[in-house]
Protein backbone atom coordinates (compact mmCIF):
# COMPACT_ATOMS: atom_id res chain seq x y z
CA UNK A 1 0.00 0.00 0.00
CA UNK A 2 2.88 2.41 0.62
CA UNK A 3 3.84 2.17 -3.05
CA UNK A 4 0.30 3.21 -3.99
CA UNK A 5 0.50 6.23 -1.68
CA UNK A 6 3.90 7.26 -3.08
CA UNK A 7 2.58 6.85 -6.62
CA UNK A 8 -0.42 9.12 -6.03
CA UNK A 9 1.66 11.71 -4.16
CA UNK A 10 4.26 11.74 -6.94
CA UNK A 11 1.93 12.50 -9.83
CA UNK A 12 2.36 15.86 -11.60
CA UNK A 13 -0.22 18.54 -10.80
CA UNK A 14 -2.09 18.31 -14.11
CA UNK A 15 -2.37 14.53 -13.83
CA UNK A 16 -3.69 14.86 -10.28
CA UNK A 17 -6.27 17.34 -11.57
CA UNK A 18 -7.41 14.96 -14.32
CA UNK A 19 -7.53 12.04 -11.90
CA UNK A 20 -9.53 14.10 -9.41
CA UNK A 21 -11.97 15.10 -12.15
CA UNK A 22 -12.51 11.71 -13.76
CA UNK A 23 -11.75 9.16 -11.03
CA UNK A 24 -11.77 11.22 -7.85
CA UNK A 25 -14.09 9.38 -5.46
CA UNK A 26 -12.86 5.93 -6.41
CA UNK A 27 -9.13 6.61 -6.53
CA UNK A 28 -8.97 8.98 -3.60
CA UNK A 29 -11.32 6.75 -1.61
CA UNK A 30 -8.81 3.94 -2.04
CA UNK A 31 -6.06 6.40 -1.12
CA UNK A 32 -7.86 7.22 2.14
CA UNK A 33 -8.23 3.50 2.87
CA UNK A 34 -4.50 3.02 2.23
CA UNK A 35 -3.74 5.88 4.64
CA UNK A 36 -5.69 4.04 7.36
CA UNK A 37 -8.99 5.93 7.15
CA UNK A 38 -11.06 2.90 6.15
CA UNK A 39 -14.54 4.14 7.08
CA UNK A 40 -13.97 7.53 5.49
CA UNK A 41 -12.60 5.88 2.34
CA UNK A 42 -15.63 3.63 2.05
CA UNK A 43 -17.98 6.56 2.60
CA UNK A 44 -16.11 8.45 -0.09
CA UNK A 45 -16.51 5.63 -2.58
CA UNK A 46 -20.06 4.48 -1.92
CA UNK A 47 -22.16 7.15 -0.22
CA UNK A 48 -20.64 10.63 -0.25
CA UNK A 49 -18.92 10.45 -3.63
CA UNK A 50 -20.24 13.79 -5.01
CA UNK A 51 -19.19 15.70 -1.90
CA UNK A 52 -15.71 14.20 -1.84
CA UNK A 53 -15.41 14.68 -5.61
CA UNK A 54 -15.85 18.43 -5.14
CA UNK A 55 -13.49 18.54 -2.13
CA UNK A 56 -10.73 16.63 -3.92
CA UNK A 57 -11.13 18.59 -7.14
CA UNK A 58 -11.02 21.95 -5.36
CA UNK A 59 -8.06 20.95 -3.23
CA UNK A 60 -6.06 20.01 -6.31
CA UNK A 61 -7.12 23.19 -8.14
CA UNK A 62 -6.39 25.57 -5.27
CA UNK A 63 -3.27 23.98 -3.84
CA UNK A 64 -1.86 22.30 -6.94
CA UNK A 65 -1.57 19.16 -4.86
CA UNK A 66 -4.13 16.93 -3.18
CA UNK A 67 -4.84 17.97 0.34
CA UNK A 68 -6.47 15.16 2.21
CA UNK A 69 -8.81 17.29 4.24
CA UNK A 70 -10.36 14.37 6.01
N, C-alpha and C positions, 0 to 999 in steps of 0.2 A: 504493500500500500504506500510506502514512503516514496517509491519510484513514481507512482501516480501523482502524488502531491507535488513532487519536484517537477514533473512534466508540466502540470497545469501552471505552477508558479513561474516556470521558465518560458512560457509562450510570449511572443511579441504582443504589444498592445493591440494592434489591429486584429490579430488572430483571436485574442481574448474577447474583443468586442464582437466579432462574428460568432464565436462560440456562445457568448452570452445571449446574443440575439436569436440564434437558431436552435441551440441545444441547452440553453441556460438551466432550466429546472432539473433536467435529467443529469447533466454533467456536474453541475455544481451541487446537486443533491448528493450524488455519489462522493464528491469532494468533501462535503460536510460529514458524511458517514466515515470516510477515511480519516478525517481529523478527530474522530471520536464522538461526534455529535449525531448519534444514530437516530434518535427520535426526530430531531430537527431535520435531518436529511430525508427521512421518510416522509415527513410532513411536506417538505419542499417538493418532493417528487409526486406524491399522490394527491394531496389535498390543497395545499396553498401555492401551487405552481404559478399562477398568474401574479401573485404578490411578490414571490421570490424572483420571478422573471424580471419584474420592474426594478427591484432592489439591486439585483446583480448587474443588470444592464446599466443602470444609473451609476453604480459604483465604478464600473469600468470606464464609462464615459467621463465622469468627473475627476477620477483619480488616476486614470490611465493605468490602473492595475486593479485586480479584484480585491475588494475589501470585504472580508467575511464578517459582516455586521453582526451576525448571530451565529 
